[in-house]
Amino acid sequence: MSESQRTNGRERTSEHEETESKQTEAETEVCPECSGNLVNDAEHGETVCQECGLVVEEDEIDPGPEWRAFDSSEQDQKSRVGAPTTNMMHDKGLSTNIGWQNKDAYGNSLSSRQREKMQRLRTWNERFRTRDSKERNLKQALGEIDRMASALGLPENVRETASVIYRRALEEDLLPGRSIEGVATASLYAAARQAGTPRSLDEVNHVSRVDRMELTRTYRYIVQELNLEVQPANPKSYVPRFVSELGLSEEVERRSRELLDSAEGTEVISGKSPVGLAAAAIYAASLLTNEKVTQNEVSDVADISEVTIRNRYHELLDVETNAAA
């Protein structure tokens, strides 16, 4: 058989296959019973006839997303095309980064000339990402917030809230006369209070690069100017963390909460440090449940003096005794 005959045979075979596929498509577009038009019912996953209602196909696979959106903003929020935006980055994560590994796509090391080229690209990319002083300010502050939040063990939602608070302070021009670190620390402290996972001023001050006086002054200014709704810290919010760090049982945590509940609304609570009250409640509860823990151990975990623990735990036990009587 010649080459031209083989070529003609292949062409006829391909034409025959195309004809069959077109016939199959035409058959699937019309109803096999009444030759009516078929429509897809996405809600029920079926293909039905518009004329006689015959269900031609059922249990179809839905290629669309599993979520629903009712407006454009919600659709943008739920769409997973690309990386999610975040307030924890100065550009909200919309720009690209050039990796620090000097390797190609196959894992092979780059030559010296290519490494120099990649380093220049990284430098220019970093310059383009922070084009003005405002973006450089924001980048430095958000990096500081992330560092302190990691050191304090704060969750991601607190970091997001702190980033939003700092962005608001920057937009409303509250930074002149104040350091970037001071406003960033105050934003993180306020965000932790708002989220119900507070950290004491001493704990925040330990990981911050500003002194306590600047922190408290900046915090009050930020809360006042931005009208932040920050509730007074509840002593019970510190109890689980302190109990966990001391390795005590759930019974101690429960008794600590009961002691604080019985003292709520009395002068024992009013005007007192919530950290000191939480530490004193834990120490008193450990005595009541016969679990050995010293005042020194509680003092180290709560970063509060032993004198404060002694004064507060006597007051809490007195309230408990009076309530029982």
Disulfide bonds with the S-S distance in Angstrom:
none
